[in-house]
Structure formats: structure tokens, C-alpha cells
């Protein structure tokens, strides 16, 4: 079983504080955050894809210099 991270515990603790202080906002957050995550998911996938493409282009362009550096 995967241990719970401190970040998760802090988020749950802050949500419970929000639930006590302003329960309608806390309940709205429970329903809206997964929807926001689903809306932002394609942008995260595109960002990951672009990061991989740029790393590949960088590796292709720097490959000759790595070969020259290895020969010395």
C-alpha cells in the first residue's frame, strides 16, 4: 500500500478548515476541482508531448558534439 504524502494530508486538513468556515464553498470545491482537472488534462498532455519532442530535437542536435567529446 502506498503511503500518504504530507502534501495530501495538508490538502485534506485545509479542506476540513474550509468546510468548517464556509461549507458551501468547500462542497463546490469537491465538485468543481475534478471538472477543472478534466478540462486542463489535454493541455498537460500537450505540454508533456512538447517537452519530449524538444528533448528529442536537443538530443539529435547535440549528438555530434557528444561523439566529439567522447573521442578526446
CHARMM internal coordinates of N, CA and C (Angstrom, degrees):
IC EDIT
DIST 1 N 1 CA 1.4543
DIST 1 CA 1 C 1.5234
ANGL 1 N 1 CA 1 C 108.92
DIST 1 C 2 N 1.3109
ANGL 1 CA 1 C 2 N 116.09
DIHE 1 N 1 CA 1 C 2 N 135.55
DIST 2 N 2 CA 1.4580
ANGL 1 C 2 N 2 CA 121.97
DIHE 1 CA 1 C 2 N 2 CA -177.52
DIST 2 CA 2 C 1.5312
ANGL 2 N 2 CA 2 C 110.06
DIHE 1 C 2 N 2 CA 2 C -76.67
DIST 2 C 3 N 1.3485
ANGL 2 CA 2 C 3 N 117.78
DIHE 2 N 2 CA 2 C 3 N 131.70
DIST 3 N 3 CA 1.4656
ANGL 2 C 3 N 3 CA 119.26
DIHE 2 CA 2 C 3 N 3 CA 179.62
DIST 3 CA 3 C 1.5339
ANGL 3 N 3 CA 3 C 111.38
DIHE 2 C 3 N 3 CA 3 C -70.82
DIST 3 C 4 N 1.3162
ANGL 3 CA 3 C 4 N 116.00
DIHE 3 N 3 CA 3 C 4 N 150.76
DIST 4 N 4 CA 1.4565
ANGL 3 C 4 N 4 CA 121.90
DIHE 3 CA 3 C 4 N 4 CA 179.76
DIST 4 CA 4 C 1.5252
ANGL 4 N 4 CA 4 C 108.21
DIHE 3 C 4 N 4 CA 4 C -78.81
DIST 4 C 5 N 1.3298
ANGL 4 CA 4 C 5 N 116.45
DIHE 4 N 4 CA 4 C 5 N 131.19
DIST 5 N 5 CA 1.4530
ANGL 4 C 5 N 5 CA 120.13
DIHE 4 CA 4 C 5 N 5 CA -178.61
DIST 5 CA 5 C 1.5309
ANGL 5 N 5 CA 5 C 110.46
DIHE 4 C 5 N 5 CA 5 C -79.88
DIST 5 C 6 N 1.3108
ANGL 5 CA 5 C 6 N 114.90
DIHE 5 N 5 CA 5 C 6 N 160.74
DIST 6 N 6 CA 1.4618
ANGL 5 C 6 N 6 CA 120.98
DIHE 5 CA 5 C 6 N 6 CA 179.93
DIST 6 CA 6 C 1.5298
ANGL 6 N 6 CA 6 C 110.85
DIHE 5 C 6 N 6 CA 6 C -65.32
DIST 6 C 7 N 1.3251
ANGL 6 CA 6 C 7 N 116.25
DIHE 6 N 6 CA 6 C 7 N -32.72
DIST 7 N 7 CA 1.4674
ANGL 6 C 7 N 7 CA 120.81
DIHE 6 CA 6 C 7 N 7 CA 178.84
DIST 7 CA 7 C 1.5342
ANGL 7 N 7 CA 7 C 110.59
DIHE 6 C 7 N 7 CA 7 C -61.86
DIST 7 C 8 N 1.3188
ANGL 7 CA 7 C 8 N 116.44
DIHE 7 N 7 CA 7 C 8 N -40.71
DIST 8 N 8 CA 1.4634
ANGL 7 C 8 N 8 CA 120.93
DIHE 7 CA 7 C 8 N 8 CA 179.13
DIST 8 CA 8 C 1.5270
ANGL 8 N 8 CA 8 C 110.94
DIHE 7 C 8 N 8 CA 8 C -66.65
DIST 8 C 9 N 1.3235
ANGL 8 CA 8 C 9 N 116.29
DIHE 8 N 8 CA 8 C 9 N -42.66
DIST 9 N 9 CA 1.4642
ANGL 8 C 9 N 9 CA 119.82
DIHE 8 CA 8 C 9 N 9 CA 179.62
DIST 9 CA 9 C 1.5279
ANGL 9 N 9 CA 9 C 111.59
DIHE 8 C 9 N 9 CA 9 C -63.45
DIST 9 C 10 N 1.3208
ANGL 9 CA 9 C 10 N 116.54
DIHE 9 N 9 CA 9 C 10 N -40.32
DIST 10 N 10 CA 1.4688
ANGL 9 C 10 N 10 CA 120.16
DIHE 9 CA 9 C 10 N 10 CA 178.53
DIST 10 CA 10 C 1.5278
ANGL 10 N 10 CA 10 C 109.88
DIHE 9 C 10 N 10 CA 10 C -65.42
DIST 10 C 11 N 1.3364
ANGL 10 CA 10 C 11 N 117.43
DIHE 10 N 10 CA 10 C 11 N -41.31
DIST 11 N 11 CA 1.4673
ANGL 10 C 11 N 11 CA 120.67
DIHE 10 CA 10 C 11 N 11 CA 179.17
DIST 11 CA 11 C 1.5224
ANGL 11 N 11 CA 11 C 111.21
DIHE 10 C 11 N 11 CA 11 C -62.39
DIST 11 C 12 N 1.3232
ANGL 11 CA 11 C 12 N 117.26
DIHE 11 N 11 CA 11 C 12 N -43.05
DIST 12 N 12 CA 1.4690
ANGL 11 C 12 N 12 CA 120.70
DIHE 11 CA 11 C 12 N 12 CA 179.20
DIST 12 CA 12 C 1.5237
ANGL 12 N 12 CA 12 C 110.48
DIHE 11 C 12 N 12 CA 12 C -65.94
DIST 12 C 13 N 1.3281
ANGL 12 CA 12 C 13 N 116.44
DIHE 12 N 12 CA 12 C 13 N -42.08
DIST 13 N 13 CA 1.4656
ANGL 12 C 13 N 13 CA 120.91
DIHE 12 CA 12 C 13 N 13 CA 178.74
DIST 13 CA 13 C 1.5318
ANGL 13 N 13 CA 13 C 111.10
DIHE 12 C 13 N 13 CA 13 C -62.02
DIST 13 C 14 N 1.3344
ANGL 13 CA 13 C 14 N 117.54
DIHE 13 N 13 CA 13 C 14 N -43.75
DIST 14 N 14 CA 1.4647
ANGL 13 C 14 N 14 CA 121.23
DIHE 13 CA 13 C 14 N 14 CA 178.14
DIST 14 CA 14 C 1.5261
ANGL 14 N 14 CA 14 C 111.41
DIHE 13 C 14 N 14 CA 14 C -65.83
DIST 14 C 15 N 1.3463
ANGL 14 CA 14 C 15 N 116.39
DIHE 14 N 14 CA 14 C 15 N -35.66
DIST 15 N 15 CA 1.4599
ANGL 14 C 15 N 15 CA 118.80
DIHE 14 CA 14 C 15 N 15 CA 178.03
DIST 15 CA 15 C 1.5276
ANGL 15 N 15 CA 15 C 110.61
DIHE 14 C 15 N 15 CA 15 C -66.10
DIST 15 C 16 N 1.3230
ANGL 15 CA 15 C 16 N 117.70
DIHE 15 N 15 CA 15 C 16 N -39.68
DIST 16 N 16 CA 1.4654
ANGL 15 C 16 N 16 CA 120.08
DIHE 15 CA 15 C 16 N 16 CA 178.36
DIST 16 CA 16 C 1.5276
ANGL 16 N 16 CA 16 C 111.34
DIHE 15 C 16 N 16 CA 16 C -66.14
DIST 16 C 17 N 1.3291
ANGL 16 CA 16 C 17 N 117.33
DIHE 16 N 16 CA 16 C 17 N -36.15
DIST 17 N 17 CA 1.4709
ANGL 16 C 17 N 17 CA 119.85
DIHE 16 CA 16 C 17 N 17 CA 175.33
DIST 17 CA 17 C 1.5249
ANGL 17 N 17 CA 17 C 109.42
DIHE 16 C 17 N 17 CA 17 C -63.57
DIST 17 C 18 N 1.3309
ANGL 17 CA 17 C 18 N 116.61
DIHE 17 N 17 CA 17 C 18 N -43.28
DIST 18 N 18 CA 1.4621
ANGL 17 C 18 N 18 CA 120.53
DIHE 17 CA 17 C 18 N 18 CA 177.40
DIST 18 CA 18 C 1.5246
ANGL 18 N 18 CA 18 C 110.86
DIHE 17 C 18 N 18 CA 18 C -63.86
DIST 18 C 19 N 1.3243
ANGL 18 CA 18 C 19 N 117.13
DIHE 18 N 18 CA 18 C 19 N -36.49
DIST 19 N 19 CA 1.4608
ANGL 18 C 19 N 19 CA 120.87
DIHE 18 CA 18 C 19 N 19 CA 178.20
DIST 19 CA 19 C 1.5261
ANGL 19 N 19 CA 19 C 111.11
DIHE 18 C 19 N 19 CA 19 C -62.43
DIST 19 C 20 N 1.3182
ANGL 19 CA 19 C 20 N 116.70
DIHE 19 N 19 CA 19 C 20 N -39.01
DIST 20 N 20 CA 1.4671
ANGL 19 C 20 N 20 CA 120.21
DIHE 19 CA 19 C 20 N 20 CA 179.26
DIST 20 CA 20 C 1.5224
ANGL 20 N 20 CA 20 C 111.18
DIHE 19 C 20 N 20 CA 20 C -72.26
DIST 20 C 21 N 1.3357
ANGL 20 CA 20 C 21 N 116.66
DIHE 20 N 20 CA 20 C 21 N -41.33
DIST 21 N 21 CA 1.4643
ANGL 20 C 21 N 21 CA 120.48
DIHE 20 CA 20 C 21 N 21 CA -175.59
DIST 21 CA 21 C 1.5314
ANGL 21 N 21 CA 21 C 112.56
DIHE 20 C 21 N 21 CA 21 C -77.49
DIST 21 C 22 N 1.3225
ANGL 21 CA 21 C 22 N 116.68
DIHE 21 N 21 CA 21 C 22 N -42.82
DIST 22 N 22 CA 1.4654
ANGL 21 C 22 N 22 CA 120.03
DIHE 21 CA 21 C 22 N 22 CA -175.79
DIST 22 CA 22 C 1.5323
ANGL 22 N 22 CA 22 C 108.36
DIHE 21 C 22 N 22 CA 22 C -148.07
DIST 22 C 23 N 1.3201
ANGL 22 CA 22 C 23 N 117.50
DIHE 22 N 22 CA 22 C 23 N 83.83
DIST 23 N 23 CA 1.4561
ANGL 22 C 23 N 23 CA 121.04
DIHE 22 CA 22 C 23 N 23 CA -172.30
DIST 23 CA 23 C 1.5248
ANGL 23 N 23 CA 23 C 114.41
DIHE 22 C 23 N 23 CA 23 C -64.94
DIST 23 C 24 N 1.3545
ANGL 23 CA 23 C 24 N 121.06
DIHE 23 N 23 CA 23 C 24 N -32.20
DIST 24 N 24 CA 1.4779
ANGL 23 C 24 N 24 CA 117.58
DIHE 23 CA 23 C 24 N 24 CA 177.71
DIST 24 CA 24 C 1.5339
ANGL 24 N 24 CA 24 C 112.42
DIHE 23 C 24 N 24 CA 24 C -64.54
DIST 24 C 25 N 1.3298
ANGL 24 CA 24 C 25 N 115.76
DIHE 24 N 24 CA 24 C 25 N -38.21
DIST 25 N 25 CA 1.4630
ANGL 24 C 25 N 25 CA 119.08
DIHE 24 CA 24 C 25 N 25 CA 178.90
DIST 25 CA 25 C 1.5252
ANGL 25 N 25 CA 25 C 110.68
DIHE 24 C 25 N 25 CA 25 C -67.34
DIST 25 C 26 N 1.3240
ANGL 25 CA 25 C 26 N 117.31
DIHE 25 N 25 CA 25 C 26 N -39.17
DIST 26 N 26 CA 1.4653
ANGL 25 C 26 N 26 CA 120.69
DIHE 25 CA 25 C 26 N 26 CA 178.90
DIST 26 CA 26 C 1.5207
ANGL 26 N 26 CA 26 C 111.08
DIHE 25 C 26 N 26 CA 26 C -64.29
DIST 26 C 27 N 1.3178
ANGL 26 CA 26 C 27 N 117.44
DIHE 26 N 26 CA 26 C 27 N -41.41
DIST 27 N 27 CA 1.4637
ANGL 26 C 27 N 27 CA 119.98
DIHE 26 CA 26 C 27 N 27 CA 178.64
DIST 27 CA 27 C 1.5274
ANGL 27 N 27 CA 27 C 111.63
DIHE 26 C 27 N 27 CA 27 C -68.95
DIST 27 C 28 N 1.3352
ANGL 27 CA 27 C 28 N 116.73
DIHE 27 N 27 CA 27 C 28 N -37.10
DIST 28 N 28 CA 1.4646
ANGL 27 C 28 N 28 CA 119.86
DIHE 27 CA 27 C 28 N 28 CA 176.32
DIST 28 CA 28 C 1.5265
ANGL 28 N 28 CA 28 C 110.49
DIHE 27 C 28 N 28 CA 28 C -63.62
DIST 28 C 29 N 1.3198
ANGL 28 CA 28 C 29 N 115.63
DIHE 28 N 28 CA 28 C 29 N -38.05
DIST 29 N 29 CA 1.4643
ANGL 28 C 29 N 29 CA 120.56
DIHE 28 CA 28 C 29 N 29 CA 178.66
DIST 29 CA 29 C 1.5247
ANGL 29 N 29 CA 29 C 111.14
DIHE 28 C 29 N 29 CA 29 C -62.84
DIST 29 C 30 N 1.3225
ANGL 29 CA 29 C 30 N 116.66
DIHE 29 N 29 CA 29 C 30 N -39.63
DIST 30 N 30 CA 1.4710
ANGL 29 C 30 N 30 CA 120.72
DIHE 29 CA 29 C 30 N 30 CA -179.71
DIST 30 CA 30 C 1.5330
ANGL 30 N 30 CA 30 C 110.36
DIHE 29 C 30 N 30 CA 30 C -60.92
DIST 30 C 31 N 1.3250
ANGL 30 CA 30 C 31 N 117.64
DIHE 30 N 30 CA 30 C 31 N -37.20
DIST 31 N 31 CA 1.4544
ANGL 30 C 31 N 31 CA 120.19
DIHE 30 CA 30 C 31 N 31 CA -177.71
DIST 31 CA 31 C 1.5323
ANGL 31 N 31 CA 31 C 112.82
DIHE 30 C 31 N 31 CA 31 C -87.95
DIST 31 C 32 N 1.3368
ANGL 31 CA 31 C 32 N 117.84
DIHE 31 N 31 CA 31 C 32 N -31.09
DIST 32 N 32 CA 1.4608
ANGL 31 C 32 N 32 CA 119.98
DIHE 31 CA 31 C 32 N 32 CA -175.47
DIST 32 CA 32 C 1.5231
ANGL 32 N 32 CA 32 C 114.30
DIHE 31 C 32 N 32 CA 32 C -84.39
DIST 32 C 33 N 1.3251
ANGL 32 CA 32 C 33 N 118.57
DIHE 32 N 32 CA 32 C 33 N -32.38
DIST 33 N 33 CA 1.4657
ANGL 32 C 33 N 33 CA 119.79
DIHE 32 CA 32 C 33 N 33 CA -177.12
DIST 33 CA 33 C 1.5325
ANGL 33 N 33 CA 33 C 113.39
DIHE 32 C 33 N 33 CA 33 C -62.03
DIST 33 C 34 N 1.3310
ANGL 33 CA 33 C 34 N 119.82
DIHE 33 N 33 CA 33 C 34 N -42.51
DIST 34 N 34 CA 1.4775
ANGL 33 C 34 N 34 CA 117.29
DIHE 33 CA 33 C 34 N 34 CA 175.34
DIST 34 CA 34 C 1.5326
ANGL 34 N 34 CA 34 C 113.09
DIHE 33 C 34 N 34 CA 34 C -63.92
DIST 34 C 35 N 1.3271
ANGL 34 CA 34 C 35 N 117.16
DIHE 34 N 34 CA 34 C 35 N -34.70
DIST 35 N 35 CA 1.4690
ANGL 34 C 35 N 35 CA 119.41
DIHE 34 CA 34 C 35 N 35 CA 177.62
DIST 35 CA 35 C 1.5241
ANGL 35 N 35 CA 35 C 111.16
DIHE 34 C 35 N 35 CA 35 C -67.15
DIST 35 C 36 N 1.3198
ANGL 35 CA 35 C 36 N 116.66
DIHE 35 N 35 CA 35 C 36 N -41.90
DIST 36 N 36 CA 1.4698
ANGL 35 C 36 N 36 CA 120.64
DIHE 35 CA 35 C 36 N 36 CA 177.42
DIST 36 CA 36 C 1.5235
ANGL 36 N 36 CA 36 C 109.83
DIHE 35 C 36 N 36 CA 36 C -62.91
DIST 36 C 37 N 1.3382
ANGL 36 CA 36 C 37 N 116.04
DIHE 36 N 36 CA 36 C 37 N -41.08
DIST 37 N 37 CA 1.4649
ANGL 36 C 37 N 37 CA 119.95
DIHE 36 CA 36 C 37 N 37 CA 178.57
DIST 37 CA 37 C 1.5288
ANGL 37 N 37 CA 37 C 110.80
DIHE 36 C 37 N 37 CA 37 C -61.09
DIST 37 C 38 N 1.3437
ANGL 37 CA 37 C 38 N 116.94
DIHE 37 N 37 CA 37 C 38 N -41.79
DIST 38 N 38 CA 1.4598
ANGL 37 C 38 N 38 CA 120.42
DIHE 37 CA 37 C 38 N 38 CA 179.02
DIST 38 CA 38 C 1.5289
ANGL 38 N 38 CA 38 C 112.02
DIHE 37 C 38 N 38 CA 38 C -66.34
DIST 38 C 39 N 1.3258
ANGL 38 CA 38 C 39 N 117.08
DIHE 38 N 38 CA 38 C 39 N -35.14
DIST 39 N 39 CA 1.4645
ANGL 38 C 39 N 39 CA 120.65
DIHE 38 CA 38 C 39 N 39 CA 178.18
DIST 39 CA 39 C 1.5279
ANGL 39 N 39 CA 39 C 110.40
DIHE 38 C 39 N 39 CA 39 C -68.57
DIST 39 C 40 N 1.3366
ANGL 39 CA 39 C 40 N 117.59
DIHE 39 N 39 CA 39 C 40 N -38.21
DIST 40 N 40 CA 1.4619
ANGL 39 C 40 N 40 CA 121.50
DIHE 39 CA 39 C 40 N 40 CA -177.40
DIST 40 CA 40 C 1.5234
ANGL 40 N 40 CA 40 C 113.56
DIHE 39 C 40 N 40 CA 40 C -82.84
DIST 40 C 41 N 1.3167
ANGL 40 CA 40 C 41 N 118.18
DIHE 40 N 40 CA 40 C 41 N -12.96
DIST 41 N 41 CA 1.4569
ANGL 40 C 41 N 41 CA 121.56
DIHE 40 CA 40 C 41 N 41 CA -176.73
DIST 41 CA 41 C 1.5394
ANGL 41 N 41 CA 41 C 113.86
DIHE 40 C 41 N 41 CA 41 C -58.02
DIST 41 C 42 N 1.3296
ANGL 41 CA 41 C 42 N 120.66
DIHE 41 N 41 CA 41 C 42 N -43.67
DIST 42 N 42 CA 1.4796
ANGL 41 C 42 N 42 CA 118.79
DIHE 41 CA 41 C 42 N 42 CA 177.75
DIST 42 CA 42 C 1.5310
ANGL 42 N 42 CA 42 C 112.60
DIHE 41 C 42 N 42 CA 42 C -60.67
DIST 42 C 43 N 1.3330
ANGL 42 CA 42 C 43 N 118.06
DIHE 42 N 42 CA 42 C 43 N -35.42
DIST 43 N 43 CA 1.4560
ANGL 42 C 43 N 43 CA 120.55
DIHE 42 CA 42 C 43 N 43 CA 178.94
DIST 43 CA 43 C 1.5242
ANGL 43 N 43 CA 43 C 111.22
DIHE 42 C 43 N 43 CA 43 C -67.78
DIST 43 C 44 N 1.3291
ANGL 43 CA 43 C 44 N 117.13
DIHE 43 N 43 CA 43 C 44 N -35.07
DIST 44 N 44 CA 1.4602
ANGL 43 C 44 N 44 CA 120.56
DIHE 43 CA 43 C 44 N 44 CA 176.73
DIST 44 CA 44 C 1.5180
ANGL 44 N 44 CA 44 C 110.44
DIHE 43 C 44 N 44 CA 44 C -67.67
DIST 44 C 45 N 1.3268
ANGL 44 CA 44 C 45 N 117.11
DIHE 44 N 44 CA 44 C 45 N -38.53
DIST 45 N 45 CA 1.4635
ANGL 44 C 45 N 45 CA 120.74
DIHE 44 CA 44 C 45 N 45 CA 179.02
DIST 45 CA 45 C 1.5248
ANGL 45 N 45 CA 45 C 110.11
DIHE 44 C 45 N 45 CA 45 C -66.69
DIST 45 C 46 N 1.3267
ANGL 45 CA 45 C 46 N 117.23
DIHE 45 N 45 CA 45 C 46 N -42.48
DIST 46 N 46 CA 1.4671
ANGL 45 C 46 N 46 CA 120.88
DIHE 45 CA 45 C 46 N 46 CA 177.84
DIST 46 CA 46 C 1.5280
ANGL 46 N 46 CA 46 C 110.00
DIHE 45 C 46 N 46 CA 46 C -63.92
DIST 46 C 47 N 1.3234
ANGL 46 CA 46 C 47 N 117.48
DIHE 46 N 46 CA 46 C 47 N -41.09
DIST 47 N 47 CA 1.4608
ANGL 46 C 47 N 47 CA 120.64
DIHE 46 CA 46 C 47 N 47 CA 178.28
DIST 47 CA 47 C 1.5164
ANGL 47 N 47 CA 47 C 112.12
DIHE 46 C 47 N 47 CA 47 C -62.58
DIST 47 C 48 N 1.3188
ANGL 47 CA 47 C 48 N 116.21
DIHE 47 N 47 CA 47 C 48 N -42.29
DIST 48 N 48 CA 1.4627
ANGL 47 C 48 N 48 CA 120.12
DIHE 47 CA 47 C 48 N 48 CA 177.89
DIST 48 CA 48 C 1.5229
ANGL 48 N 48 CA 48 C 110.74
DIHE 47 C 48 N 48 CA 48 C -64.04
DIST 48 C 49 N 1.3209
ANGL 48 CA 48 C 49 N 116.43
DIHE 48 N 48 CA 48 C 49 N -42.38
DIST 49 N 49 CA 1.4638
ANGL 48 C 49 N 49 CA 120.75
DIHE 48 CA 48 C 49 N 49 CA 179.40
DIST 49 CA 49 C 1.5218
ANGL 49 N 49 CA 49 C 110.99
DIHE 48 C 49 N 49 CA 49 C -62.88
DIST 49 C 50 N 1.3175
ANGL 49 CA 49 C 50 N 117.35
DIHE 49 N 49 CA 49 C 50 N -45.01
DIST 50 N 50 CA 1.4640
ANGL 49 C 50 N 50 CA 120.19
DIHE 49 CA 49 C 50 N 50 CA 179.19
DIST 50 CA 50 C 1.5222
ANGL 50 N 50 CA 50 C 111.72
DIHE 49 C 50 N 50 CA 50 C -64.45
DIST 50 C 51 N 1.3113
ANGL 50 CA 50 C 51 N 117.09
DIHE 50 N 50 CA 50 C 51 N -37.10
DIST 51 N 51 CA 1.4656
ANGL 50 C 51 N 51 CA 120.31
DIHE 50 CA 50 C 51 N 51 CA 177.86
DIST 51 CA 51 C 1.5331
ANGL 51 N 51 CA 51 C 110.69
DIHE 50 C 51 N 51 CA 51 C -62.29
DIST 51 C 52 N 1.3334
ANGL 51 CA 51 C 52 N 116.42
DIHE 51 N 51 CA 51 C 52 N -43.70
DIST 52 N 52 CA 1.4634
ANGL 51 C 52 N 52 CA 120.54
DIHE 51 CA 51 C 52 N 52 CA 178.95
DIST 52 CA 52 C 1.5255
ANGL 52 N 52 CA 52 C 110.68
DIHE 51 C 52 N 52 CA 52 C -65.41
DIST 52 C 53 N 1.3334
ANGL 52 CA 52 C 53 N 117.48
DIHE 52 N 52 CA 52 C 53 N -41.19
DIST 53 N 53 CA 1.4663
ANGL 52 C 53 N 53 CA 121.02
DIHE 52 CA 52 C 53 N 53 CA 179.78
DIST 53 CA 53 C 1.5247
ANGL 53 N 53 CA 53 C 110.51
DIHE 52 C 53 N 53 CA 53 C -63.59
DIST 53 C 54 N 1.3248
ANGL 53 CA 53 C 54 N 117.91
DIHE 53 N 53 CA 53 C 54 N -43.85
DIST 54 N 54 CA 1.4600
ANGL 53 C 54 N 54 CA 120.00
DIHE 53 CA 53 C 54 N 54 CA 179.74
DIST 54 CA 54 C 1.5206
ANGL 54 N 54 CA 54 C 112.03
DIHE 53 C 54 N 54 CA 54 C -67.01
DIST 54 C 55 N 1.3223
ANGL 54 CA 54 C 55 N 117.96
DIHE 54 N 54 CA 54 C 55 N -35.62
DIST 55 N 55 CA 1.4673
ANGL 54 C 55 N 55 CA 120.36
DIHE 54 CA 54 C 55 N 55 CA 175.60
DIST 55 CA 55 C 1.5242
ANGL 55 N 55 CA 55 C 110.61
DIHE 54 C 55 N 55 CA 55 C -65.90
DIST 55 C 56 N 1.3247
ANGL 55 CA 55 C 56 N 116.97
DIHE 55 N 55 CA 55 C 56 N -38.69
DIST 56 N 56 CA 1.4582
ANGL 55 C 56 N 56 CA 120.60
DIHE 55 CA 55 C 56 N 56 CA 177.85
DIST 56 CA 56 C 1.5274
ANGL 56 N 56 CA 56 C 111.34
DIHE 55 C 56 N 56 CA 56 C -65.19
DIST 56 C 57 N 1.3230
ANGL 56 CA 56 C 57 N 116.68
DIHE 56 N 56 CA 56 C 57 N -45.14
DIST 57 N 57 CA 1.4736
ANGL 56 C 57 N 57 CA 120.19
DIHE 56 CA 56 C 57 N 57 CA 178.09
DIST 57 CA 57 C 1.5129
ANGL 57 N 57 CA 57 C 110.11
DIHE 56 C 57 N 57 CA 57 C -62.66
DIST 57 C 58 N 1.3083
ANGL 57 CA 57 C 58 N 118.01
DIHE 57 N 57 CA 57 C 58 N -42.14
DIST 58 N 58 CA 1.4637
ANGL 57 C 58 N 58 CA 121.54
DIHE 57 CA 57 C 58 N 58 CA 178.08
DIST 58 CA 58 C 1.5211
ANGL 58 N 58 CA 58 C 111.23
DIHE 57 C 58 N 58 CA 58 C -62.16
DIST 58 C 59 N 1.3306
ANGL 58 CA 58 C 59 N 116.48
DIHE 58 N 58 CA 58 C 59 N -42.63
DIST 59 N 59 CA 1.4630
ANGL 58 C 59 N 59 CA 119.74
DIHE 58 CA 58 C 59 N 59 CA 179.28
DIST 59 CA 59 C 1.5255
ANGL 59 N 59 CA 59 C 111.18
DIHE 58 C 59 N 59 CA 59 C -64.99
DIST 59 C 60 N 1.3266
ANGL 59 CA 59 C 60 N 116.83
DIHE 59 N 59 CA 59 C 60 N -39.28
DIST 60 N 60 CA 1.4704
ANGL 59 C 60 N 60 CA 119.86
DIHE 59 CA 59 C 60 N 60 CA 179.26
DIST 60 CA 60 C 1.5253
ANGL 60 N 60 CA 60 C 110.70
DIHE 59 C 60 N 60 CA 60 C -66.45
DIST 60 C 61 N 1.3316
ANGL 60 CA 60 C 61 N 117.05
DIHE 60 N 60 CA 60 C 61 N -42.92
DIST 61 N 61 CA 1.4646
ANGL 60 C 61 N 61 CA 119.95
DIHE 60 CA 60 C 61 N 61 CA -178.21
DIST 61 CA 61 C 1.5289
ANGL 61 N 61 CA 61 C 112.63
DIHE 60 C 61 N 61 CA 61 C -71.53
DIST 61 C 62 N 1.3107
ANGL 61 CA 61 C 62 N 118.19
DIHE 61 N 61 CA 61 C 62 N -32.58
DIST 62 N 62 CA 1.4607
ANGL 61 C 62 N 62 CA 121.29
DIHE 61 CA 61 C 62 N 62 CA -177.63
DIST 62 CA 62 C 1.5244
ANGL 62 N 62 CA 62 C 113.30
DIHE 61 C 62 N 62 CA 62 C -90.45
DIST 62 C 63 N 1.3314
ANGL 62 CA 62 C 63 N 117.89
DIHE 62 N 62 CA 62 C 63 N -5.23
DIST 63 N 63 CA 1.4627
ANGL 62 C 63 N 63 CA 120.60
DIHE 62 CA 62 C 63 N 63 CA -178.15
DIST 63 CA 63 C 1.5288
ANGL 63 N 63 CA 63 C 113.29
DIHE 62 C 63 N 63 CA 63 C -59.36
DIST 63 C 64 N 1.3408
ANGL 63 CA 63 C 64 N 119.74
DIHE 63 N 63 CA 63 C 64 N -44.87
DIST 64 N 64 CA 1.4772
ANGL 63 C 64 N 64 CA 118.17
DIHE 63 CA 63 C 64 N 64 CA 179.09
DIST 64 CA 64 C 1.5386
ANGL 64 N 64 CA 64 C 112.62
DIHE 63 C 64 N 64 CA 64 C -60.27
DIST 64 C 65 N 1.3190
ANGL 64 CA 64 C 65 N 117.23
DIHE 64 N 64 CA 64 C 65 N -37.18
DIST 65 N 65 CA 1.4564
ANGL 64 C 65 N 65 CA 120.44
DIHE 64 CA 64 C 65 N 65 CA 179.77
DIST 65 CA 65 C 1.5273
ANGL 65 N 65 CA 65 C 111.33
DIHE 64 C 65 N 65 CA 65 C -68.33
DIST 65 C 66 N 1.3264
ANGL 65 CA 65 C 66 N 116.61
DIHE 65 N 65 CA 65 C 66 N -33.01
DIST 66 N 66 CA 1.4706
ANGL 65 C 66 N 66 CA 119.79
DIHE 65 CA 65 C 66 N 66 CA 176.62
DIST 66 CA 66 C 1.5224
ANGL 66 N 66 CA 66 C 110.28
DIHE 65 C 66 N 66 CA 66 C -68.72
DIST 66 C 67 N 1.3285
ANGL 66 CA 66 C 67 N 116.81
DIHE 66 N 66 CA 66 C 67 N -37.45
DIST 67 N 67 CA 1.4680
ANGL 66 C 67 N 67 CA 120.40
DIHE 66 CA 66 C 67 N 67 CA 178.20
DIST 67 CA 67 C 1.5228
ANGL 67 N 67 CA 67 C 109.60
DIHE 66 C 67 N 67 CA 67 C -65.01
DIST 67 C 68 N 1.3411
ANGL 67 CA 67 C 68 N 117.46
DIHE 67 N 67 CA 67 C 68 N -46.02
DIST 68 N 68 CA 1.4599
ANGL 67 C 68 N 68 CA 121.41
DIHE 67 CA 67 C 68 N 68 CA 179.42
DIST 68 CA 68 C 1.5193
ANGL 68 N 68 CA 68 C 110.28
DIHE 67 C 68 N 68 CA 68 C -62.71
DIST 68 C 69 N 1.3112
ANGL 68 CA 68 C 69 N 117.27
DIHE 68 N 68 CA 68 C 69 N -40.25
DIST 69 N 69 CA 1.4601
ANGL 68 C 69 N 69 CA 120.93
DIHE 68 CA 68 C 69 N 69 CA 178.63
DIST 69 CA 69 C 1.5204
ANGL 69 N 69 CA 69 C 112.54
DIHE 68 C 69 N 69 CA 69 C -66.18
DIST 69 C 70 N 1.3230
ANGL 69 CA 69 C 70 N 117.61
DIHE 69 N 69 CA 69 C 70 N -32.31
DIST 70 N 70 CA 1.4667
ANGL 69 C 70 N 70 CA 121.51
DIHE 69 CA 69 C 70 N 70 CA -179.47
DIST 70 CA 70 C 1.5252
ANGL 70 N 70 CA 70 C 111.56
DIHE 69 C 70 N 70 CA 70 C -75.63
DIST 70 C 71 N 1.3340
ANGL 70 CA 70 C 71 N 117.25
DIHE 70 N 70 CA 70 C 71 N -27.16
DIST 71 N 71 CA 1.4646
ANGL 70 C 71 N 71 CA 121.37
DIHE 70 CA 70 C 71 N 71 CA -178.69
DIST 71 CA 71 C 1.5248
ANGL 71 N 71 CA 71 C 110.94
DIHE 70 C 71 N 71 CA 71 C -73.54
DIST 71 C 72 N 1.3164
ANGL 71 CA 71 C 72 N 117.33
DIHE 71 N 71 CA 71 C 72 N -35.10
DIST 72 N 72 CA 1.4756
ANGL 71 C 72 N 72 CA 120.83
DIHE 71 CA 71 C 72 N 72 CA -176.95
DIST 72 CA 72 C 1.4740
ANGL 72 N 72 CA 72 C 113.94
DIHE 71 C 72 N 72 CA 72 C -60.25
END
COOR INIT
IC SEED 1 N 1 CA 1 C
IC BUILD
